[in-house]
Amino acid sequence: MKIVFLEAESRERELFTRALAGHEVVFLDGMEEVPPETEILSGFICTQVAPPFLELHPALRYVAARTATIDHIDLKACTERGIKVSYVPTYGYHIVAEHTIALILSLTRRLKQSAEARGTLTHFAYEAIRGISLRGKTLGVIGAGRIGLQTIHLIRNFGMEVLAYDPEPNAEAAAALGFTYTPLEQLLRRAHIITLHATLNKANRYLLNSRTLSKTRKGVLIINTARGSLIDAQALLRALDSGHVAGAALDVVEDECLLRSKPEKIIGGQIVEHMHTPPPGGHTPNGRARRIHELEYLMRNNALIAHPNVLYTPHCSFNTTEAVDEINSTTLANIRAFLAGRHLNAALPQERL
């Protein structure tokens, strides 16, 4: 079969080529390069599989997502075309929780500002980089799935009170870990630090917006290692500028894959051609509007991550040797199972984080 990999590193290319010997294995840089005869496609977080792409790839039979969530893949459209989708369900939930703790400590101990102070040691002032202790503070966890619960487990020894909001409370976990489920508004009002671990869906897009952020305590800290679209970036920027939100640590932002494109690629000398060129995946009636949308989000995200009180890590909460090895081994198992006529780790709508 013709198997196309996107977003694969050099070490991964060697592994996949060797493991899938006997098949035509191709590695490409962008979705616009994927040939129409592709039968199996494997991508990472920026591989958006939607109807325009599917229409241009009639031979596609299987998508092996190298991710733990599949909100970048239109499962309904794939199912209608008889295309099976698999994912990697178990890698790194503890890894993401560890990264969350690192982000919390980075904000509360002002590590970004402290690192920047090394160039001003001749007129150094402790007051400018003074942090806060976690002991006695309240952590609000939005989304108490695997990652959220592991985060709570890790934070216990810091002496924090923990509140959690989740549409499916787990009383046994709450008793074992010593936290309290609470309505969202109460969590927003009481938490000194809010960390997001919710699965993205239509109901909670922009969960943190101008209205909900206004309900938080002044000086709140925001952590997001889940999905960028859980936060309205414009509302967060305003809250940061006003000082109502004291700081944010973001591993994800909305449409984050656009950050890999330089602004001049969008607004440079070929702007007219670009505005009339369909986005990767094929032409749509609102292609030009989509390009304008991309530009808006690129500029907004750049402004957000450049804010002095924002710490941004480029979607790397998963990025450990152990997690990447597990992603690759599970992906290979998924593809081999499909080649043998089985559907391993089948992706279902709204998989929990």
N, C-alpha and C positions, 0 to 999 in steps of 0.2 A: 504494500500500500504506500501511497504518497503521504508522508507525515511531515507536517510543517511545525517548527518551533519558533515562537516569537519571544523576545526578551530573555534570551538564554545567554549566560556567561560562557567564557571560553572553556572553563573546566566542565561545565554542564554539557557543552557541545560534544566534548570528547566522550563523556559518559553515555549520552543518549545515542551517539553514533555507534559506539561499541555494543551497547545493550540491545540495539534494534537492528543489528546486522541482518541483511536479507531484505530490508525494506528501503525505499527511497526516502532518506531523512534529509530535510532541508532546513536551514536556519536563516531567518530573515529579520530585518530590522524594523519593518513597519507593516501594518495591515494592508496598506495599499499595494504591497508587493506580493501578497499571497495569491498564487495562481488559482484559477477557477477549478482545476482538476484536483485540488487538495481534498483528501478523504478524511484525514485526522489532523486536528489543529490543537496545539498546546500553547497556552499563553499564561502570562502573569497578570498583574493588577491593571495594566494599561491595554489589555486585549479586550476591546469592547465588541461583543458579538451580538449584533442587532439585525433586524429584518433587512436593511439595505445591504449589509455584508452577506447575509445568507442568500439573497436573491442573485448575487454575483458569483456564488460558489455552490452550484447545484450538486456537486459530487460529495459535499461534506457529509460525513456520517457520524462523526464523533468529535467531541470537544473535551480535552483533558485539561481542566483548569488547575494551575499550580498555586491555588489559593484556598483559604479556609472558608471564604464566603464567595457567593457567585452573583452579587448584585450587578456585576458588569456584563452578565450574560442574560439574554432574554430567553428564559427557559420555556415560556409559552410558545414563542416562535420556533424554537428548536424542536419542541415536542410535536408541533403541527407538521413539521417537515420530516419527522422520523429520526431526528438527530439526537443521539444520547449524549448526556453531559455527566462527567465525573469531577470530583474535587478532592481536596486533601483535608479530611475532617478533623484530624487530631493534632497536627503539628503546633507546637509552640504556644499553647495557651498560657503556660507558666512563664514562657519567655516574654510575652507581651506584658504580663503582670509585672515582671521584673523591670521592664522598661518603664512602665507606669510609675513604679516606686522611684526610679532614677529621675524621672521628670518632676515628680513631686518634690524630691529633695533638691533638685536643681533650682526650682522656683523659690522654695522656702529659704534656702541658704544662699540665694542670689549668685549662683556659680557663674552665670554668664557675665554679670557685672563685675564679679571678683576677678575673673580671668582677664577682662578688658582693663582692669585697674593696674595691671602689671606695667603698663606703659606710663603710668602717672605716679610712680612710687615716691618721687621727690616731693609731691604735695598730696600724699595719700591720706585719706580720712576714713576711718572705720565706719563712721555714721552713714556714708554714702552706699555702703554695701552690706548694711546690717540685715540679717535675716530674722526668721521667727522659728520657734520650736514647734514641733508637731504635738508634743504632749499637751493634753487638755483641749486640743482643737477637735473640730468635727469634720469628718470626711463624708461627703455625699457621693454614693455610687449609683449611677444611673445605668441599669442593666446588670442584673446579678446572675449572669450565665457563668460559663466556665471561667472566663477571664476575670469577670467581676468578682466572683467568689475567691479566686486565687489571689487577687489584689487585696481583698479583705483579710485573707489568711496571712499575707506577708506584712500587712500594716499593723497587725494586732500588737506587736511588741513595741510600737512607738507610743503607746498610751493614748490613742485617739478614740473618740466615740465614732461609731460608724452607723450611718443611716443609708438605707438602700431603697431604691424605687425600681420595681419590676412588675409587669402585668401578670406574671406567674410566680407569686411568692413561694419560697421553699422554706417552710417552717423548721424543718429538720436542720438545714444548713444554718439558719439564723441562730438556732439554739446552740449548735456546735461551735460556731465562730463568734458568737456574742455580738451580733449586730441586730438592728431593728428595721423592719420594713416600715415605710412611711409614705403618705401621699406626696406627689411630686412637689406641690407648692410648699409643703412643710420642709422638705429637703432643701429646696432652693433658699428658703428663708433662714435656715439654721446652719447650713454648711459653710465652713471656712474655705474648704477646697472641694470642688466638684470634679469628678472624673467620669468620663463617658465610656461605657462598654456595651451599648445597645446595638442591636442589629438594625440596619437602616431599612425602613419601609415607608410607604406613602404617608402613614399616619404620623411618623415622628421626624419627617424631614424638617429641618430648621427647628428642632426641639428647643434649642437655645436661640431665642430671637429677642427683639427689643422688649417685648412684653415680659417674657420669662426672665430675662437678664435683669430687668428692673425690680424683680421680686427677690433677687439675691441680696445678701448683706454687702455693704460697701467694703471694698477691699478683697472680695472673693478671688480665688485663684481657679482657673479652668484648665483641666487636662483632657486631651482627646487623643486616644490611640485606637478609636473605633472606625468611624467614617466621617469624612469632612463635611458631608451634607447634613449632619446632625446640628451644625452650627451655622447660623446666618453670619457670614463673614463681615458684612457691612455693619450689622448690629454689634458684633464683637469689637470691631474697630472703634465705633463710637463710644462703647463702654470703656475701652482701654484709654481713649483720649480724655474722657471725662474723669478717669480715675476710679470709677465705680468698680470696674474689674482691675485689680492690681497687677495681674499678670496672667499669661496663658502659655502653656506648653503643648505644642501641637505636633503630633506625628503624622497627621493627615489634614488635608484641606480639600475643599470641594473642587472637583475637576483638576486634581493635583497633577495629572499627567501633562497638563498644559505647561507646567513649570519647566518641563524638559525642553520646551521650545523657547528660543530667545524672542523678545518682542520684535526685534528687527526682522525676524523671519515672517512675522505676520504683517507688520506695518512698513516694511522697507520699500525698496524700489519696485517690487512686483506686487504692490498692494492691490491694484485693479485686477490683475490676473488671479490673485489669491482669493479675493472676495467672490469671484465667479467660479472658483474651483471647488468641486464637491469635497467634503471632508473624507478622511479614510473610511472605507466601508461602502462608498458609492454615493451617487447623486440622490438628493432628496429635494422636494419642492421648496423647502425653507433653508437650502444650503447656505445662502448668503447670510440669512439671519443667524444661522449657527456659527458662521465665522465671526460675526460681530459679537455674539455671545462668548465665544472663545477669547476674544480680545479683552472683553470686559472682565472676565474671570481671571485672566492672566494678570491684568493690572491690579485687580483687587487682591489677589493672593500675594502678589509681590509686595503690596503696601502692608498687608497684614504681617507677613513673616519678617519684614524689615522694621517693624515697630520695636522700639527699645525694650519694651516689657514683654516681648514674645520670644520664646525659645522654640525653634522649629527643627525637628529631625525628619528628614525626607522619607517617611514611611519605612522606617528601618527597625521598628519594634520587634519584628520577627528575625532580624538579621544576625543570627548566630550560626556558627558552623554546624551545630547539632540540628537546628531547625531546617536549614537548607538541605542538609543530607536527608532528613526525613521527608521533606517535600519531594525531592528528586526520586527517592526510592518508592514512595507511594505513587507518584505519577507514572513511573515505569510499570509498577504492578497494575495500575489502572489500565494502561495502554495494552499491556500483554493480555490482561483479562478480556478486553474488547476484541483483540485479535483472535482469541480463543472462543469467542461467542458468548462471553459473560459480561455483565455490567456491574463492575465493582465500584463502591463508593458513589452511588448514584446521587446526583444533586437534586435536592427538593427545594421548592420555594421557601424563602424565609428561614434558611438555616440559622440557628443561633450562633453568636460568637462564643 
